[in-house]
Amino acid sequence: MEGDITYLSRKDGFANYDTATAAPTNFELDGTIYGNGTYDPTDYDNDDDKMPTTGADNGLELFDLRGASYDDDRWEDLLDEMTVDEMVDLIAFGGHQNIAVSSIDKIRILDTDGPAGVNSSTLGIFGTGFCSEIILAQTWNTELAVAFSEAMGQEFADYHVTGWYAPSMNIHRSAFGGRDFEYYSEDSKLSAEMAKAEVEGIVNAGMYPFIKHFVLNEQEINRNAFLTTWSNEQAMREIYFKPFEDIIKAYPDGKIAVMSSYNFLGTEWAGSCTQLLNDVLRGEWGYKGMVISDYFGNYGYMDADRAVRGGTDMMLGTAGNDAIMTDLSATSVIAMRKAVKNILYTTVNSSAYENYVPGETPGWLKMIYAADAILAVLLIAAEAALIIRYRKKRNNDQIIVTDGE
């Protein structure tokens, strides 16, 4: 993804300055940027793939795999019990939650923002406003950062939230970056040390953080409008990868999660970039756990079929749309099983299952279900009242017209 670019070099006293700073002469893009209307997952299906078993009755539930190795053979038996529809829904509806799956007795889990404390209009929960990460980083105090996130984690725990969309650890590439307040520093080492400390604290509090945004999400302007980001490998590894790499290597086995980013790496969306998510993150750094997309809006290029095959496991979406898998071929279902395994591996080893009793719905979850039911009833009642009011008004208008005639 370096492209056809001459980078300014200090060699021989910036001898290539004129060439490196000259206006471009070639404005053609070398590659194809796929959008939702041009990417066809069936073009990448493998005819030799065999459809996996689904809907089996193997007598397992998710809790049975708590503490099990990622490579435990029972994972395959558990995945065999799920239906394709269940896998599709678990992948698609990951916005501020991790949905229940009846075939494996998986409970619903809550995930939410934000980096500065409990603040979710989606879930209707609010708490203490902690300082932003740029302030925390200025202390250079990792012990304080651990205590900071432990305190925040306790507040999330009071609301039974298990997943935290943070910490944000992109780089201050420009002092005018629209989200710099939410990132630590322009220095990769300082960012890495402070982020590791925050992750330690939040893991101590029983949560799994979604470290974000992976990667090169250093610009807010046009961030979800096919923003193509170009870099070379040296800069990526020394600066932009560093905070993510250090945390992944400290927590490789499912205690943390990762959020991918909106931008493109060259011509490939970061959320579907297999070189990034499968080769580097999982292959090179040894990560075992789930990757979620950034908020799944209708931006013209975020596509679940493409994302799952590229290494994203769950879509941060609530409305379905392009977050719903459309290709249900053997190739696609195999990719879905891998994504689902990553989701399940992280969630079953979280605090959500710490006091879980098989066959019993947690009390806090019953309260959420009850609140959802009450809200649904109120919405239906309000809609019914609106319809009745409209009909009365229409009937009155008809009477007035008739009298006038």
QUINOR-V494100 format. One record per helix or strand. SS is the DSSP state (H for helix, E for strand). FROM is the first residue (numbers start at 1). LEN is the number of residues. If there is no record, write none. Layout:
ss/from/len
SS/FROM/LEN
SS/FROM/LEN
//
This chain:
ss/from/len
H/11/4
H/17/5
H/41/4
H/62/4
H/74/8
H/84/9
E/97/2
E/101/1
H/102/3
E/106/1
E/109/4
E/119/2
E/125/2
H/133/5
H/142/17
E/161/4
E/168/1
H/180/3
H/188/17
E/208/7
E/228/2
H/233/8
H/242/9
E/253/1
E/257/4
E/264/2
E/268/2
H/270/3
H/274/11
E/288/1
E/291/5
H/304/7
E/314/3
H/321/3
H/330/19
H/351/3
H/363/42
//
